[in-house]
Amino acid sequence: MVQIDIYSDPVCPWCFIGKRRLERTLAARDDIAATLTWRPFQLNPDIPPEGMDRATYLSSKFGGMERAEKFHDAIAEAGHSERIAFDFDAIQHIPNTLDSHRLIRFAGAHGPQAEVVEALFSAHFLEGEDIGDHGVLTRIAHTVGLDGHAVKAYLASSADRPEVAAEGLRARRMSIDAVPCFIIDGQYAISGAQEPEAFYPLLDLANFNKQAAE
């Protein structure tokens, strides 16, 4: 079984695209069995806990809405090829994603981690929902089969805050400074939303090493 650790942020559109491309990769290579673990990486850890207005954020990040729109147009085109209908205009609020990452971590301990990741991407990029809001996160958790009451209590606590922060720091110490980043068997890294062909050689190498060690 090949282990793939995916460093990602739910507000990163290229991470959403990268998820789709990884899924295509693994569907095309059903000779390789893989286990996926989603790891936290906050692109904007300094955003206030309550989040911030999208227009203010985009003006700060891109220097104006015109540049931001060109950036989004390019992403929308790439997303279209992966059947992702990005609706950037629906996003009015940019969240701090710490609690989203905590929910992903919680889901990893209870089963449906990939489903939570997918639901977070969809809520943010397709519906414009505030994925920093505990009510939204609790509803998302419930829709994928997690105990809503347990998730609500978990989010209200400080559980896993240090662990999420530590994982993000560890990623940066590993020289991960952009996401998505895919780490295969703890040895091989693929950075960016790459097409399936970029994964094949490293998956083959990891699979060969596994078989040779048996």
Residue frames as a rotation matrix with the C-alpha (Angstrom) as fourth column:
MET 1
0.579 0.815 0.000 0.00
0.815 -0.579 0.000 0.00
0.000 0.000 -1.000 0.00
VAL 2
-0.457 -0.710 0.535 1.49
0.705 -0.656 -0.268 3.32
0.542 0.255 0.801 -1.10
GLN 3
0.133 0.441 -0.888 1.01
0.878 -0.467 -0.100 6.20
-0.459 -0.767 -0.449 1.37
ILE 4
-0.333 -0.173 0.927 0.21
0.664 -0.741 0.100 9.62
0.670 0.648 0.362 -0.07
ASP 5
-0.126 0.227 -0.966 0.22
0.825 -0.517 -0.229 12.61
-0.552 -0.825 -0.122 2.29
ILE 6
-0.049 0.246 0.968 -1.49
0.819 -0.545 0.180 15.64
0.572 0.802 -0.175 0.78
TYR 7
-0.567 -0.154 -0.809 -0.69
0.618 -0.729 -0.294 19.11
-0.545 -0.667 0.509 2.12
SER 8
-0.439 0.605 0.664 -3.59
0.666 -0.277 0.692 21.33
0.603 0.746 -0.282 1.21
ASP 9
-0.894 0.288 -0.343 -5.79
0.066 -0.673 -0.736 24.24
-0.443 -0.681 0.583 2.28
PRO 10
-0.231 0.895 0.381 -9.58
0.837 0.383 -0.391 24.29
-0.496 0.228 -0.838 1.74
VAL 11
0.626 0.448 -0.639 -9.43
0.094 -0.856 -0.508 27.86
-0.774 0.258 -0.577 0.38
CYS 12
-0.440 -0.826 -0.352 -6.81
-0.425 -0.154 0.892 26.95
-0.791 0.542 -0.283 -2.25
PRO 13
0.553 0.743 -0.378 -8.49
-0.685 0.148 -0.713 26.48
-0.474 0.653 0.591 -5.65
TRP 14
0.019 -0.624 -0.781 -5.48
-0.859 0.390 -0.332 24.66
0.512 0.677 -0.529 -7.07
CYS 15
-0.813 -0.242 0.530 -5.79
-0.524 0.701 -0.484 22.18
-0.254 -0.671 -0.696 -4.20
PHE 16
0.176 0.948 0.264 -9.35
-0.441 0.316 -0.840 21.41
-0.880 0.031 0.474 -5.32
ILE 17
0.639 -0.019 -0.769 -8.10
-0.761 0.127 -0.636 20.91
0.110 0.992 0.067 -8.88
GLY 18
-0.425 -0.897 -0.123 -5.18
-0.834 0.441 -0.332 18.86
0.352 -0.039 -0.935 -7.57
LYS 19
-0.419 0.377 0.826 -7.59
-0.506 0.659 -0.557 16.58
-0.754 -0.651 -0.085 -5.70
ARG 20
0.678 0.722 -0.140 -9.48
-0.479 0.289 -0.829 15.88
-0.558 0.629 0.541 -8.90
ARG 21
0.406 -0.594 -0.694 -6.27
-0.800 0.136 -0.585 15.15
0.442 0.793 -0.420 -10.80
LEU 22
-0.667 -0.595 0.448 -5.03
-0.741 0.589 -0.321 12.81
-0.073 -0.546 -0.834 -8.11
GLU 23
0.036 0.773 0.633 -8.35
-0.418 0.587 -0.694 10.99
-0.908 -0.239 0.344 -8.25
ARG 24
0.808 0.208 -0.551 -7.95
-0.585 0.175 -0.792 10.61
-0.068 0.962 0.263 -12.02
THR 25
-0.152 -0.964 -0.220 -4.41
-0.915 0.222 -0.338 9.36
0.375 0.150 -0.915 -11.48
LEU 26
-0.682 -0.132 0.719 -5.45
-0.566 0.717 -0.405 6.64
-0.463 -0.684 -0.564 -9.06
ALA 27
0.425 0.882 0.202 -8.45
-0.430 0.393 -0.813 5.65
-0.797 0.258 0.547 -11.17
ALA 28
0.665 -0.238 -0.708 -6.15
-0.706 0.112 -0.700 5.16
0.246 0.965 -0.093 -14.16
ARG 29
-0.373 -0.870 -0.321 -3.65
-0.572 0.488 -0.659 3.17
0.731 -0.062 -0.680 -12.10
ASP 30
0.577 0.697 0.425 -5.82
-0.776 0.306 0.551 0.66
0.254 -0.648 0.718 -10.33
ASP 31
0.507 -0.509 -0.696 -2.79
0.285 0.861 -0.422 -1.63
0.813 0.016 0.582 -10.15
ILE 32
-0.667 -0.740 0.089 -1.49
0.224 -0.313 -0.923 0.61
0.711 -0.595 0.374 -7.36
ALA 33
0.409 0.769 -0.491 -3.22
0.735 0.041 0.676 0.61
0.540 -0.638 -0.549 -3.98
ALA 34
-0.597 -0.613 0.517 -2.87
0.249 -0.755 -0.607 3.90
0.762 -0.234 0.603 -2.12
THR 35
0.193 0.573 -0.796 -3.87
0.981 -0.099 0.167 5.33
0.017 -0.814 -0.581 1.24
LEU 36
-0.138 -0.163 0.977 -4.47
0.378 -0.921 -0.100 9.08
0.916 0.355 0.189 1.35
THR 37
0.092 0.148 -0.985 -3.99
0.974 -0.221 0.058 11.34
-0.209 -0.964 -0.165 4.37
TRP 38
0.425 0.147 0.893 -4.84
0.478 -0.874 -0.084 15.03
0.769 0.462 -0.442 4.19
ARG 39
-0.174 -0.644 -0.745 -2.40
0.984 -0.151 -0.099 17.28
-0.049 -0.750 0.660 6.05
PRO 40
0.745 0.571 -0.344 -2.90
0.586 -0.807 -0.069 20.92
-0.317 -0.150 -0.936 7.11
PHE 41
-0.558 -0.818 0.143 -1.23
0.821 -0.519 0.236 23.89
-0.119 0.249 0.961 5.48
GLN 42
0.480 0.737 -0.475 -2.66
0.658 -0.661 -0.361 27.36
-0.580 -0.139 -0.802 6.05
LEU 43
0.002 -0.430 0.903 -1.96
0.905 -0.384 -0.185 29.70
0.426 0.817 0.388 3.18
ASN 44
-0.151 0.055 0.987 -3.14
-0.088 -0.995 0.042 32.67
0.985 -0.081 0.155 5.24
PRO 45
-0.151 0.087 -0.985 -2.57
0.843 0.531 -0.082 31.86
0.516 -0.843 -0.154 8.91
ASP 46
-0.898 -0.286 -0.333 -2.59
0.424 -0.761 -0.491 35.56
-0.113 -0.582 0.805 9.82
ILE 47
-0.428 0.840 0.334 -6.19
-0.064 -0.396 0.916 36.11
0.901 0.371 0.223 8.76
PRO 48
-0.576 0.235 0.783 -8.21
-0.810 -0.292 -0.509 37.00
0.109 -0.927 0.359 11.89
PRO 49
-0.917 0.219 0.333 -10.09
0.077 0.917 -0.392 34.10
-0.391 -0.334 -0.858 13.51
GLU 50
-0.002 0.995 -0.105 -13.37
0.091 -0.104 -0.990 35.62
-0.996 -0.012 -0.091 12.34
GLY 51
0.003 -0.060 0.998 -12.11
0.965 0.263 0.013 35.87
-0.264 0.963 0.059 8.76
MET 52
-0.515 -0.192 -0.835 -12.21
0.085 -0.981 0.173 38.96
-0.853 0.018 0.522 6.57
ASP 53
0.533 0.744 -0.403 -14.11
-0.251 -0.316 -0.915 40.60
-0.808 0.589 0.019 3.75
ARG 54
0.398 -0.362 0.843 -13.24
0.744 0.665 -0.065 39.07
-0.537 0.653 0.534 0.37
ALA 55
0.822 -0.064 0.565 -12.85
0.392 -0.657 -0.644 42.38
0.413 0.751 -0.515 -1.47
THR 56
0.776 -0.565 0.281 -10.45
-0.623 -0.612 0.488 43.64
-0.104 -0.553 -0.827 1.18
TYR 57
0.396 -0.617 0.680 -8.50
0.007 0.743 0.670 40.40
-0.918 -0.260 0.298 1.03
LEU 58
0.516 -0.162 0.841 -8.24
0.823 0.364 -0.435 40.38
-0.236 0.917 0.321 -2.77
SER 59
0.913 -0.188 0.363 -7.18
-0.032 -0.917 -0.396 44.02
0.407 0.350 -0.843 -2.92
SER 60
0.596 -0.714 0.367 -4.42
-0.662 -0.177 0.729 43.27
-0.456 -0.677 -0.578 -0.43
LYS 61
0.281 -0.473 0.835 -3.28
0.187 0.880 0.436 40.05
-0.941 0.034 0.336 -2.12
PHE 62
0.145 -0.131 0.981 -3.51
0.950 0.297 -0.101 41.07
-0.278 0.946 0.167 -5.77
GLY 63
-0.759 -0.470 -0.450 -3.35
0.382 -0.882 0.277 44.84
-0.527 0.038 0.849 -5.64
GLY 64
-0.555 0.641 -0.530 -6.79
-0.750 -0.661 -0.014 45.24
-0.360 0.389 0.848 -7.15
MET 65
0.182 0.764 0.619 -9.84
-0.299 0.643 -0.705 43.36
-0.937 -0.057 0.345 -8.36
GLU 66
0.662 0.074 -0.746 -8.80
-0.747 -0.006 -0.664 43.40
-0.054 0.997 0.052 -12.02
ARG 67
-0.378 -0.874 -0.305 -5.71
-0.835 0.464 -0.295 41.30
0.399 0.143 -0.906 -11.35
ALA 68
-0.603 0.225 0.765 -7.71
-0.474 0.670 -0.571 39.01
-0.641 -0.707 -0.298 -9.07
GLU 69
0.484 0.874 -0.029 -10.32
-0.503 0.251 -0.827 38.43
-0.716 0.415 0.562 -11.78
LYS 70
0.335 -0.454 -0.826 -7.65
-0.863 0.204 -0.462 37.46
0.378 0.867 -0.323 -14.33
PHE 71
-0.743 -0.611 0.274 -6.24
-0.666 0.631 -0.398 34.99
0.070 -0.478 -0.876 -11.81
HIS 72
-0.303 0.722 0.621 -9.70
-0.367 0.513 -0.776 33.55
-0.879 -0.464 0.110 -11.19
ASP 73
0.566 0.492 -0.662 -10.43
-0.782 0.064 -0.620 33.28
-0.263 0.868 0.421 -14.91
ALA 74
-0.224 -0.748 -0.625 -7.36
-0.817 0.494 -0.299 31.08
0.532 0.444 -0.721 -15.36
ILE 75
-0.863 -0.059 0.501 -8.40
-0.403 0.679 -0.614 28.89
-0.304 -0.732 -0.610 -12.44
ALA 76
0.100 0.989 0.112 -11.97
-0.563 0.149 -0.813 28.63
-0.820 0.019 0.571 -13.70
GLU 77
0.389 -0.023 -0.921 -10.70
-0.894 0.233 -0.383 27.39
0.224 0.972 0.070 -17.06
ALA 78
-0.675 -0.686 -0.271 -8.53
-0.562 0.716 -0.414 24.74
0.478 -0.127 -0.869 -15.40
GLY 79
-0.684 0.477 0.551 -11.42
-0.408 0.377 -0.832 23.80
-0.605 -0.794 -0.063 -13.14
HIS 80
0.274 0.831 -0.484 -13.77
-0.893 0.032 -0.450 23.37
-0.358 0.555 0.751 -16.07
SER 81
-0.066 -0.384 -0.921 -11.57
-0.738 0.640 -0.214 20.57
0.671 0.666 -0.326 -17.43
GLU 82
-0.940 -0.260 -0.220 -11.95
-0.037 0.719 -0.694 18.82
0.339 -0.645 -0.685 -14.06
ARG 83
-0.155 0.983 -0.099 -15.73
0.442 0.158 0.883 19.43
0.884 0.093 -0.459 -13.91
ILE 84
-0.343 0.036 -0.939 -15.40
0.887 -0.316 -0.337 21.98
-0.309 -0.948 0.076 -11.14
ALA 85
0.165 0.502 0.849 -17.74
0.694 -0.671 0.261 24.95
0.700 0.546 -0.459 -11.59
PHE 86
-0.628 -0.481 -0.612 -15.94
0.775 -0.457 -0.436 27.57
-0.070 -0.748 0.660 -9.50
ASP 87
0.433 0.743 0.511 -18.22
0.652 -0.649 0.392 30.42
0.623 0.163 -0.765 -8.41
PHE 88
-0.553 -0.783 -0.285 -15.77
0.775 -0.359 -0.519 33.00
0.304 -0.509 0.805 -7.11
ASP 89
-0.579 0.381 0.721 -18.42
-0.202 -0.923 0.326 35.73
0.790 0.043 0.612 -7.08
ALA 90
0.490 0.813 -0.314 -20.39
0.085 0.313 0.946 33.76
0.868 -0.490 0.084 -4.49
ILE 91
0.044 -0.568 -0.822 -17.51
0.951 0.275 -0.139 34.03
0.305 -0.776 0.553 -2.02
GLN 92
0.596 0.243 0.765 -18.02
0.088 -0.967 0.239 37.11
0.798 -0.075 -0.598 0.13
HIS 93
0.759 -0.280 0.588 -15.93
-0.647 -0.216 0.731 36.10
-0.078 -0.935 -0.345 3.12
ILE 94
0.163 -0.790 -0.591 -12.40
-0.296 0.533 -0.793 34.67
0.941 0.305 -0.147 3.39
PRO 95
0.950 0.301 0.077 -12.12
-0.166 0.281 0.945 32.44
0.263 -0.911 0.317 6.47
ASN 96
-0.199 -0.906 0.373 -9.25
-0.980 0.182 -0.081 31.57
0.006 -0.382 -0.924 8.70
THR 97
0.305 0.383 -0.872 -9.00
-0.608 0.783 0.132 27.84
0.733 0.490 0.472 7.94
LEU 98
-0.694 -0.609 0.384 -7.66
-0.675 0.364 -0.641 26.60
0.251 -0.705 -0.664 11.28
ASP 99
-0.261 0.660 0.705 -11.00
-0.635 0.433 -0.640 25.09
-0.727 -0.615 0.306 12.28
SER 100
0.676 0.405 -0.615 -11.50
-0.736 0.417 -0.534 23.59
0.040 0.814 0.580 8.82
HIS 101
-0.139 -0.824 -0.550 -8.18
-0.585 0.516 -0.626 21.82
0.799 0.235 -0.553 9.25
ARG 102
-0.713 -0.032 0.701 -9.21
-0.666 0.345 -0.661 20.68
-0.221 -0.938 -0.267 12.72
LEU 103
0.364 0.914 0.181 -12.36
-0.730 0.400 -0.554 19.18
-0.579 0.070 0.813 11.23
ILE 104
0.506 -0.266 -0.821 -10.29
-0.655 0.500 -0.566 17.38
0.561 0.824 0.079 8.58
ARG 105
-0.622 -0.781 0.050 -8.06
-0.586 0.422 -0.692 16.00
0.519 -0.460 -0.720 11.32
PHE 106
-0.373 0.599 0.709 -11.10
-0.723 0.291 -0.626 14.93
-0.582 -0.746 0.324 13.36
ALA 107
0.653 0.663 -0.367 -12.54
-0.734 0.434 -0.523 13.20
-0.187 0.610 0.770 10.30
GLY 108
0.018 -0.743 -0.669 -9.26
-0.694 0.472 -0.543 11.40
0.720 0.474 -0.507 9.73
ALA 109
-0.848 -0.331 0.414 -9.60
-0.528 0.478 -0.702 9.81
0.034 -0.814 -0.580 13.15
HIS 110
-0.321 0.837 0.444 -13.21
-0.351 0.330 -0.876 8.80
-0.880 -0.437 0.188 12.53
GLY 111
-0.054 0.251 0.966 -13.24
0.555 0.812 -0.180 7.69
-0.830 0.527 -0.183 8.89
PRO 112
0.537 0.456 0.710 -14.60
0.820 -0.082 -0.567 10.02
-0.201 0.886 -0.418 6.23
GLN 113
-0.083 -0.638 -0.765 -11.63
0.375 -0.731 0.569 12.38
-0.923 -0.240 0.300 5.79
ALA 114
-0.885 -0.286 0.367 -11.73
0.428 -0.186 0.885 12.59
-0.185 0.940 0.287 1.98
GLU 115
-0.070 0.951 0.300 -15.47
0.913 -0.060 0.403 13.25
0.402 0.302 -0.865 2.10
VAL 116
0.513 0.190 -0.837 -14.96
0.652 -0.720 0.236 16.16
-0.558 -0.667 -0.493 4.51
VAL 117
-0.529 -0.777 -0.340 -12.22
0.279 -0.538 0.796 17.62
-0.802 0.326 0.501 2.29
GLU 118
-0.738 0.318 0.595 -14.49
0.631 0.016 0.775 17.40
0.237 0.948 -0.213 -0.75
ALA 119
0.300 0.942 -0.150 -17.39
0.930 -0.254 0.267 18.96
0.213 -0.219 -0.952 1.15
LEU 120
0.208 -0.308 -0.928 -15.23
0.501 -0.782 0.371 21.85
-0.840 -0.542 -0.009 2.35
PHE 121
-0.850 -0.522 0.067 -13.97
0.292 -0.361 0.886 22.60
-0.438 0.773 0.460 -1.15
SER 122
-0.480 0.740 0.471 -17.51
0.749 0.067 0.659 22.47
0.456 0.669 -0.587 -2.52
ALA 123
0.405 0.664 -0.629 -18.97
0.896 -0.425 0.128 24.63
-0.183 -0.615 -0.767 0.25
HIS 124
-0.045 -0.515 -0.856 -16.35
0.304 -0.823 0.479 27.34
-0.951 -0.239 0.194 -0.24
PHE 125
-0.818 -0.519 -0.247 -15.83
-0.059 -0.351 0.934 27.37
-0.572 0.779 0.257 -4.00
LEU 126
-0.788 0.566 0.243 -19.23
0.472 0.300 0.829 26.29
0.396 0.768 -0.504 -5.32
GLU 127
0.205 0.947 -0.247 -21.61
0.870 -0.061 0.489 27.68
0.448 -0.315 -0.836 -2.70
GLY 128
-0.174 -0.356 0.918 -19.66
0.012 -0.933 -0.359 30.60
0.985 -0.052 0.167 -1.22
GLU 129
0.820 0.512 -0.253 -20.21
0.218 0.130 0.967 29.39
0.529 -0.849 -0.005 2.33
ASP 130
0.309 -0.686 0.659 -18.08
-0.819 -0.544 -0.183 30.52
0.484 -0.483 -0.730 5.27
ILE 131
0.578 -0.114 -0.808 -16.04
0.168 0.986 -0.019 27.43
0.799 -0.125 0.589 6.15
GLY 132
-0.704 -0.696 0.141 -14.65
0.009 -0.207 -0.978 29.17
0.711 -0.687 0.152 9.20
ASP 133
-0.186 0.757 0.626 -18.11
-0.907 -0.377 0.186 29.22
0.377 -0.533 0.757 10.78
HIS 134
-0.867 -0.213 0.450 -18.70
-0.425 0.788 -0.446 26.45
-0.260 -0.578 -0.774 13.31
GLY 135
0.074 0.970 0.234 -22.32
-0.435 0.242 -0.867 26.04
-0.897 -0.038 0.440 12.26
VAL 136
0.545 0.043 -0.837 -21.31
-0.836 0.103 -0.539 25.47
0.063 0.994 0.092 8.64
LEU 137
-0.485 -0.829 -0.279 -18.55
-0.770 0.556 -0.313 23.06
0.414 0.063 -0.908 9.67
THR 138
-0.646 0.315 0.695 -20.88
-0.409 0.626 -0.664 21.10
-0.644 -0.713 -0.276 11.94
ARG 139
0.474 0.867 -0.153 -23.45
-0.567 0.167 -0.807 20.78
-0.674 0.470 0.570 9.15
ILE 140
0.233 -0.490 -0.840 -20.77
-0.887 0.247 -0.390 19.61
0.398 0.836 -0.377 6.72
ALA 141
-0.776 -0.565 0.281 -19.62
-0.630 0.671 -0.391 17.02
0.032 -0.481 -0.876 9.25
HIS 142
-0.229 0.789 0.570 -23.17
-0.400 0.457 -0.794 15.77
-0.887 -0.410 0.211 9.71
THR 143
0.576 0.516 -0.634 -23.74
-0.760 0.053 -0.647 15.42
-0.300 0.855 0.423 5.95
VAL 144
-0.013 -0.644 -0.765 -20.78
-0.744 0.517 -0.423 13.04
0.668 0.564 -0.486 5.62
GLY 145
0.444 0.369 -0.817 -21.89
0.074 0.893 0.444 10.88
0.893 -0.258 0.369 8.54
LEU 146
-0.697 -0.693 -0.184 -20.01
0.286 -0.034 -0.957 12.33
0.657 -0.720 0.223 11.50
ASP 147
0.029 0.670 -0.742 -21.71
0.994 0.060 0.093 12.95
0.107 -0.740 -0.664 14.84
GLY 148
0.148 0.089 0.985 -22.78
0.373 -0.927 0.028 16.59
0.916 0.363 -0.170 14.66
HIS 149
0.954 0.241 0.180 -22.95
-0.077 -0.384 0.920 16.99
0.291 -0.892 -0.347 18.44
ALA 150
0.580 -0.807 -0.112 -19.45
0.671 0.394 0.628 15.58
-0.463 -0.439 0.770 18.88
VAL 151
-0.122 -0.619 0.776 -18.10
0.919 -0.366 -0.147 17.85
0.375 0.695 0.613 16.15
LYS 152
0.529 0.393 0.752 -19.78
0.133 -0.914 0.384 20.92
0.838 -0.103 -0.535 17.65
ALA 153
0.983 -0.180 -0.049 -18.20
0.040 -0.052 0.998 20.20
-0.182 -0.982 -0.044 21.04
TYR 154
0.291 -0.924 0.246 -14.83
0.901 0.351 0.253 19.47
-0.320 0.148 0.936 19.44
LEU 155
-0.009 -0.275 0.961 -14.78
0.715 -0.674 -0.186 22.75
0.699 0.686 0.203 17.50
ALA 156
0.759 0.370 0.537 -15.78
-0.076 -0.768 0.636 24.72
0.647 -0.523 -0.555 20.60
SER 157
0.848 -0.515 -0.127 -12.80
0.299 0.267 0.916 23.26
-0.438 -0.815 0.380 22.46
SER 158
0.458 -0.779 -0.428 -9.09
-0.815 -0.561 0.149 23.81
-0.356 0.281 -0.891 21.90
ALA 159
0.419 -0.267 0.868 -8.54
0.079 0.963 0.258 20.20
-0.904 -0.040 0.425 20.85
ASP 160
0.323 -0.415 0.851 -5.95
0.871 0.482 -0.096 19.68
-0.370 0.772 0.517 18.09
ARG 161
0.999 -0.017 -0.046 -5.13
-0.032 -0.936 -0.350 23.37
-0.037 0.351 -0.936 17.71
PRO 162
0.323 -0.946 0.001 -1.46
-0.652 -0.222 0.725 22.83
-0.686 -0.235 -0.689 18.68
GLU 163
-0.061 -0.333 0.941 -1.27
0.322 0.886 0.334 19.70
-0.945 0.324 0.053 16.54
VAL 164
0.716 0.369 0.592 -2.58
0.675 -0.150 -0.723 21.44
-0.178 0.917 -0.356 13.42
ALA 165
0.893 -0.430 -0.133 -0.18
-0.436 -0.900 -0.022 24.35
-0.110 0.078 -0.991 13.96
ALA 166
0.124 -0.897 0.425 2.71
-0.447 0.332 0.831 21.93
-0.886 -0.293 -0.359 14.49
GLU 167
0.196 -0.006 0.981 1.94
0.672 0.729 -0.130 20.03
-0.714 0.684 0.147 11.29
GLY 168
0.947 0.174 0.269 1.88
0.316 -0.649 -0.692 23.26
0.054 0.740 -0.670 9.33
LEU 169
0.627 -0.779 -0.007 5.21
-0.697 -0.565 0.441 24.29
-0.348 -0.271 -0.897 10.82
ARG 170
0.029 -0.604 0.796 6.68
0.000 0.797 0.604 20.89
-1.000 -0.018 0.023 10.04
ALA 171
0.628 0.261 0.733 5.57
0.700 0.222 -0.679 21.25
-0.340 0.940 -0.043 6.42
ARG 172
0.958 -0.281 0.053 7.41
-0.235 -0.879 -0.415 24.54
0.163 0.385 -0.908 6.11
ARG 173
0.286 -0.892 0.350 10.50
-0.679 0.069 0.731 22.99
-0.676 -0.447 -0.586 7.68
MET 174
0.076 -0.184 0.980 10.26
0.474 0.871 0.127 20.36
-0.877 0.455 0.153 4.93
SER 175
-0.824 -0.424 -0.377 10.48
-0.019 -0.643 0.765 23.29
-0.567 0.638 0.522 2.47
ILE 176
-0.312 0.817 0.484 6.83
0.941 0.194 0.278 23.03
0.133 0.542 -0.830 1.51
ASP 177
-0.772 -0.005 -0.635 5.91
0.214 -0.943 -0.253 26.62
-0.598 -0.332 0.730 0.76
ALA 178
-0.509 0.677 -0.532 3.02
-0.861 -0.408 0.304 26.11
-0.012 0.613 0.790 -1.65
VAL 179
-0.555 0.419 0.718 0.11
0.033 0.874 -0.485 23.72
-0.831 -0.245 -0.499 -1.97
PRO 180
0.931 0.270 0.247 -1.05
-0.357 0.818 0.451 21.28
-0.081 -0.508 0.858 -3.05
CYS 181
-0.187 -0.966 -0.179 1.99
-0.944 0.227 -0.241 19.18
0.273 0.124 -0.954 -2.27
PHE 182
0.856 0.485 -0.181 1.87
-0.456 0.872 0.178 15.40
0.245 -0.070 0.967 -2.46
ILE 183
-0.204 -0.914 0.350 4.38
-0.977 0.211 -0.018 13.32
-0.058 -0.346 -0.936 -0.48
ILE 184
0.635 0.402 -0.659 4.60
-0.546 0.838 -0.015 9.70
0.546 0.370 0.752 -1.62
ASP 185
0.709 -0.270 -0.651 5.77
0.489 0.854 0.178 7.20
0.508 -0.444 0.738 1.00
GLY 186
0.871 -0.308 -0.382 7.54
0.195 -0.497 0.846 9.98
-0.450 -0.811 -0.373 2.87
GLN 187
-0.031 -0.973 0.227 10.22
0.588 0.166 0.792 10.14
-0.808 0.158 0.567 0.17
TYR 188
-0.712 -0.212 0.669 9.01
0.702 -0.239 0.671 11.67
0.018 0.948 0.319 -3.08
ALA 189
-0.267 0.582 -0.768 7.32
0.292 -0.711 -0.640 15.04
-0.919 -0.395 0.020 -3.48
ILE 190
-0.469 0.238 0.851 5.11
0.838 -0.185 0.514 16.41
0.280 0.954 -0.113 -6.23
SER 191
-0.587 0.205 -0.783 4.26
0.345 -0.812 -0.471 20.09
-0.732 -0.547 0.406 -5.94
GLY 192
-0.706 0.383 -0.595 1.29
-0.639 -0.706 0.304 21.71
-0.304 0.595 0.744 -7.63
ALA 193
0.266 0.903 0.338 -1.91
-0.433 0.426 -0.794 20.50
-0.861 0.065 0.504 -9.30
GLN 194
-0.638 -0.691 -0.340 -0.08
-0.629 0.212 0.748 18.19
-0.445 0.691 -0.569 -11.68
GLU 195
0.289 0.650 -0.703 -1.60
-0.918 0.396 -0.011 16.05
0.271 0.649 0.711 -14.42
PRO 196
0.903 0.162 0.398 -1.66
-0.315 0.880 0.355 12.27
-0.292 -0.446 0.846 -13.84
GLU 197
0.768 -0.630 -0.118 1.43
0.241 0.454 -0.858 11.71
0.594 0.630 0.500 -15.98
ALA 198
0.066 -0.762 0.644 3.53
-0.622 -0.536 -0.571 13.54
0.780 -0.363 -0.509 -13.39
PHE 199
0.345 0.155 0.926 2.51
-0.913 0.286 0.292 11.03
-0.219 -0.946 0.240 -10.72
TYR 200
0.922 0.222 -0.317 3.08
-0.313 0.910 -0.272 7.80
0.228 0.350 0.909 -12.61
PRO 201
0.172 -0.922 -0.348 6.90
-0.120 0.331 -0.936 7.53
0.978 0.203 -0.054 -12.33
LEU 202
-0.570 -0.413 0.710 6.95
-0.701 -0.206 -0.683 8.19
0.428 -0.887 -0.172 -8.59
LEU 203
0.397 0.760 0.514 4.02
-0.888 0.459 0.006 5.88
-0.232 -0.459 0.858 -7.91
ASP 204
0.802 -0.165 -0.574 5.78
-0.192 0.839 -0.509 3.17
0.566 0.518 0.641 -9.90
LEU 205
-0.239 -0.970 0.041 8.99
-0.273 0.026 -0.962 3.73
0.932 -0.241 -0.271 -7.96
ALA 206
-0.366 0.176 0.914 7.21
-0.930 -0.103 -0.352 3.66
0.032 -0.979 0.202 -4.60
ASN 207
0.714 0.697 0.072 5.30
-0.693 0.717 -0.069 0.54
-0.100 -0.001 0.995 -5.61
PHE 208
0.488 -0.636 -0.597 8.50
-0.131 0.623 -0.771 -1.16
0.863 0.455 0.221 -6.78
ASN 209
-0.512 -0.723 0.463 10.21
-0.541 -0.147 -0.828 -0.35
0.667 -0.675 -0.317 -3.48
LYS 210
0.081 0.640 0.764 7.26
-0.977 0.203 -0.067 -1.79
-0.198 -0.741 0.641 -1.55
GLN 211
0.901 0.315 -0.299 7.34
-0.395 0.881 -0.262 -5.02
0.181 0.354 0.918 -3.52
ALA 212
0.170 -0.930 -0.326 11.12
-0.177 0.296 -0.939 -5.34
0.969 0.217 -0.114 -3.24
ALA 213
-0.515 -0.370 0.773 10.90
-0.765 -0.208 -0.610 -5.01
0.387 -0.905 -0.176 0.54
GLU 214
0.484 0.810 0.331 8.34
-0.875 0.448 0.183 -7.79
0.000 -0.379 0.926 0.87
